[in-house]
Amino acid sequence: MALRIVIDRIEGDRAVLAVGEESVGVPLACLPTGAREGAVLTWSIDEAAAGEALAGAEARLARLRARNPNPPTEFDL
C-alpha cells in the first residue's frame, strides 16, 4: 500500500507536506522536479529494487572479502 502525501505549501526552499493528520517540513530539493503546491505524491516500497540493491551490496562485499580473506580483527582509527 502506498502512502499518500500532499504538498500543502512551499516556503522558500522548504515544502510542507500533509501526511495523514501530520505536517512535515522537508527541503524542496528532496521533492521530484516540477513538484508544486497541491501535488499528490505517493511513497511505497519497491521490493524488486530492494532485492537488486541487496544483491549488489552482497556482491561488492564478496569481492572485498576475496581481496583480503583474513582481515585484521583490530585496527586503529
C-alpha positions as CSV (number, residue, x, y, z in Angstrom):
1,M,0.0,0.0,0.0
2,A,1.4,3.4,-0.9
3,L,1.4,6.3,1.4
4,R,-0.5,9.4,0.1
5,I,1.3,12.8,0.6
6,V,0.1,16.2,-0.4
7,I,2.3,19.2,-0.9
8,D,0.5,21.7,1.4
9,R,2.7,24.7,0.7
10,I,6.1,25.8,-0.3
11,E,8.0,28.3,1.9
12,G,11.3,29.4,0.3
13,D,13.5,26.3,-0.1
14,R,11.3,24.1,2.1
15,A,8.0,22.3,1.4
16,V,5.3,21.5,4.0
17,L,3.8,18.1,3.3
18,A,0.5,16.8,4.7
19,V,0.9,13.2,5.6
20,G,-2.3,12.0,7.1
21,E,-3.1,14.3,10.0
22,E,0.6,15.4,10.3
23,S,2.6,18.2,8.7
24,V,6.2,17.5,7.8
25,G,8.7,20.1,6.5
26,V,11.3,18.9,4.0
27,P,13.9,20.6,1.8
28,L,12.4,21.4,-1.6
29,A,15.4,19.7,-3.2
30,C,14.1,16.3,-1.9
31,L,10.9,16.6,-4.0
32,P,10.6,15.5,-7.6
33,T,11.3,18.1,-10.3
34,G,8.2,20.1,-11.0
35,A,6.5,19.4,-7.7
36,R,4.2,22.2,-6.7
37,E,1.5,23.1,-4.0
38,G,-1.4,20.7,-4.2
39,A,0.5,17.9,-5.9
40,V,-0.1,14.5,-4.6
41,L,3.0,12.2,-4.0
42,T,3.0,8.5,-3.2
43,W,5.6,6.7,-1.2
44,S,5.9,2.9,-1.5
45,I,8.4,0.1,-1.1
46,D,9.7,-1.4,-4.3
47,E,10.6,-4.9,-3.3
48,A,12.2,-5.7,-6.7
49,A,14.5,-2.7,-6.5
50,A,15.3,-3.5,-2.8
51,G,16.3,-7.1,-3.8
52,E,18.5,-5.8,-6.6
53,A,20.2,-3.3,-4.2
54,L,20.8,-6.0,-1.7
55,A,22.3,-8.4,-4.3
56,G,24.6,-5.6,-5.5
57,A,25.8,-4.9,-1.9
58,E,26.4,-8.6,-1.3
59,A,28.4,-8.9,-4.5
60,R,30.6,-5.9,-3.5
61,L,31.1,-7.3,-0.1
62,A,32.1,-10.7,-1.6
63,R,34.6,-9.0,-3.9
64,L,36.1,-7.1,-0.9
65,R,36.4,-10.3,1.2
66,A,38.0,-12.1,-1.7
67,R,40.7,-9.4,-1.9
68,N,41.6,-10.0,1.8
69,P,40.3,-13.3,3.2
70,N,41.9,-12.7,6.6
71,P,41.1,-9.1,7.6
72,P,42.6,-7.8,10.9
73,T,40.4,-8.1,13.9
74,E,41.7,-4.9,15.5
75,F,42.7,-1.6,13.9
76,D,43.5,1.9,14.9
77,L,41.2,4.7,13.8
